[in-house]
Amino acid sequence: MLAPSSVGNTAVESTESEDAAIEAVEAASSDSLSSSQSRKPDFSRPAIRAWESMFRATTMLARDLAAGDAWGELSQAEYGVLYALTKDPAGVRITDLGQDVLLSQTGLSRLAARLVDKGLVARVSDPDDGRSCRLVLTARGSDAQRRIGRLHAREITDAIADKLSPEELERLDQLCSRLLD
């Protein structure tokens, strides 16, 4: 199984189905190579297994963290926007924010309006472009982000610190950062 159909569906499939999926990918990739192309080393099996492990781990951790007590009156997406806004006190354009919080511009616009209505975020003029605005944290939004952030950090630490050593956490950070480049 390469991608479960839903986040909540994290049941482990049998090794036979994983092997069948891997063999199908290997067959497709070998069929697509012409005899004139040079062959690269075959990393498909380890790459697929790594993807499967990473996908399952992040899905399960995200599900467990979503069920945690840290969020209070906010959704995870709302907290994500507050957290992203802490990185730039001058504010962030919605278009730039969407790349950080992984939401569509439409969804982000609605979410930003809710945060403005709650008094957690304010819209301010963009000094670089009079046609657009920036979102900035209000004092209330900054307080909410810090309060929830402390609880969320504790939940993250509790979820993974018992399973990985500090060295493994550092290596995991390095590997994931390389994948994002």
C-alpha positions as CSV (number, residue, x, y, z in Angstrom):
1,M,0.0,0.0,0.0
2,L,1.6,3.3,-1.1
3,A,-0.9,5.8,0.2
4,P,-3.9,5.0,2.5
5,S,-7.1,6.6,1.3
6,S,-7.6,8.4,4.6
7,V,-5.4,9.7,7.4
8,G,-7.3,7.6,9.9
9,N,-6.7,4.4,8.0
10,T,-3.3,3.4,9.3
11,A,-3.7,-0.3,9.7
12,V,-0.6,-2.1,8.6
13,E,-1.0,-4.0,5.4
14,S,0.7,-7.4,4.9
15,T,4.2,-7.7,3.6
16,E,2.8,-9.6,0.6
17,S,0.8,-6.5,-0.5
18,E,3.8,-4.2,0.1
19,D,6.0,-6.6,-2.0
20,A,3.4,-6.7,-4.7
21,A,3.2,-2.9,-4.8
22,I,7.0,-2.6,-4.9
23,E,7.2,-5.3,-7.7
24,A,4.6,-3.4,-9.7
25,V,6.6,-0.1,-9.4
26,E,9.8,-1.9,-10.3
27,A,8.2,-3.6,-13.3
28,A,6.8,-0.3,-14.5
29,S,10.1,1.5,-14.1
30,S,12.1,-1.2,-15.9
31,D,9.5,-1.3,-18.8
32,S,9.9,2.4,-19.3
33,L,13.6,2.3,-19.7
34,S,14.8,1.8,-23.3
35,S,17.8,-0.3,-24.0
36,S,19.8,2.8,-25.0
37,Q,19.3,4.4,-21.6
38,S,21.8,3.8,-18.9
39,R,20.4,2.1,-15.9
40,K,20.7,3.8,-12.5
41,P,21.1,1.7,-9.4
42,D,17.7,0.3,-8.4
43,F,16.7,2.1,-5.2
44,S,12.9,1.6,-5.7
45,R,12.5,-1.1,-3.0
46,P,14.3,0.9,-0.3
47,A,12.7,4.2,-1.5
48,I,9.2,2.7,-1.3
49,R,9.8,1.2,2.1
50,A,11.2,4.5,3.4
51,W,8.2,6.4,2.0
52,E,5.8,3.9,3.6
53,S,7.5,4.2,7.0
54,M,7.7,7.9,6.8
55,F,4.1,8.3,5.7
56,R,2.8,5.9,8.4
57,A,4.9,7.6,11.1
58,T,3.8,11.1,10.2
59,T,0.2,10.1,9.8
60,M,0.1,8.3,13.1
61,L,1.9,11.1,14.9
62,A,-0.3,13.7,13.3
63,R,-3.4,11.8,14.3
64,D,-2.2,11.4,17.9
65,L,-1.2,15.1,18.2
66,A,-4.6,16.2,16.7
67,A,-6.3,14.2,19.5
68,G,-4.2,15.9,22.1
69,D,-5.3,18.5,24.6
70,A,-3.0,21.3,23.3
71,W,-5.4,23.0,20.8
72,G,-7.9,24.5,23.2
73,E,-10.2,26.8,21.3
74,L,-8.2,26.6,18.1
75,S,-8.0,24.1,15.3
76,Q,-4.6,22.8,14.3
77,A,-4.7,24.9,11.1
78,E,-5.5,28.0,13.0
79,Y,-2.6,27.3,15.3
80,G,-0.4,26.7,12.3
81,V,-1.1,30.2,11.0
82,L,-0.4,31.7,14.4
83,Y,2.9,29.8,14.6
84,A,3.9,30.9,11.0
85,L,3.2,34.5,11.9
86,T,5.6,34.4,14.8
87,K,8.4,34.1,12.3
88,D,7.9,37.6,10.9
89,P,6.7,40.3,13.3
90,A,6.2,42.7,10.3
91,G,3.5,40.3,9.0
92,V,3.1,37.9,6.2
93,R,1.1,38.2,2.9
94,I,-1.5,35.5,2.6
95,T,0.1,34.2,-0.6
96,D,3.4,33.7,1.2
97,L,1.6,32.2,4.3
98,G,-0.2,29.6,2.2
99,Q,3.2,28.0,1.2
100,D,4.1,27.7,4.9
101,V,0.8,26.3,6.2
102,L,0.0,24.2,3.2
103,L,-3.5,25.6,2.6
104,S,-5.1,26.9,-0.6
105,Q,-5.5,30.6,-0.8
106,T,-9.3,30.3,-0.5
107,G,-9.1,28.2,2.6
108,L,-6.4,30.4,4.1
109,S,-8.5,33.5,3.4
110,R,-11.4,32.0,5.3
111,L,-9.2,30.9,8.1
112,A,-7.6,34.3,8.3
113,A,-11.0,36.0,8.5
114,R,-11.9,33.7,11.5
115,L,-8.7,34.6,13.2
116,V,-9.3,38.3,12.7
117,D,-12.9,37.8,14.0
118,K,-11.4,36.1,17.1
119,G,-9.0,39.0,17.6
120,L,-5.9,36.8,17.2
121,V,-4.7,38.3,13.9
122,A,-5.0,41.7,12.3
123,R,-4.7,42.8,8.7
124,V,-2.3,45.7,8.1
125,S,-1.2,47.5,5.0
126,D,1.7,46.1,3.1
127,P,4.4,48.8,3.0
128,D,5.9,47.1,-0.1
129,D,2.6,46.8,-2.1
130,G,-0.3,49.1,-1.4
131,R,-2.7,46.7,-3.2
132,S,-2.2,43.9,-0.6
133,C,-2.1,43.4,3.1
134,R,-0.2,41.4,5.6
135,L,-1.4,39.4,8.6
136,V,0.2,40.1,11.9
137,L,-0.4,38.6,15.4
138,T,-2.2,40.6,17.9
139,A,-1.1,40.5,21.5
140,R,-4.0,38.1,22.2
141,G,-2.8,35.9,19.2
142,S,0.7,36.0,20.4
143,D,-0.4,34.9,23.9
144,A,-2.5,32.1,22.4
145,Q,0.4,30.9,20.2
146,R,2.8,30.7,23.1
147,R,0.3,29.0,25.4
148,I,-0.7,26.4,22.8
149,G,2.9,26.1,21.5
150,R,4.2,25.1,24.9
151,L,1.6,22.3,25.2
152,H,2.1,21.2,21.7
153,A,5.9,21.1,22.1
154,R,5.4,18.9,25.2
155,E,3.1,16.6,23.3
156,I,5.6,16.3,20.4
157,T,8.4,15.5,22.9
158,D,6.3,12.9,24.7
159,A,5.4,11.3,21.4
160,I,8.9,10.8,20.0
161,A,11.5,11.3,22.7
162,D,11.0,7.9,24.2
163,K,11.4,6.2,20.8
164,L,14.4,8.1,19.4
165,S,17.7,9.1,20.9
166,P,18.9,12.7,20.6
167,E,21.3,11.6,17.8
168,E,18.6,9.9,15.9
169,L,16.3,12.9,16.2
170,E,19.2,15.1,14.8
171,R,19.7,12.6,11.9
172,L,15.9,12.5,11.2
173,D,15.8,16.3,11.1
174,Q,18.8,16.3,8.6
175,L,17.2,13.7,6.4
176,C,13.8,15.3,6.3
177,S,15.4,18.7,5.6
178,R,17.2,17.1,2.6
179,L,13.9,15.9,1.3
180,L,12.4,19.4,1.5
181,D,15.3,20.9,-0.5
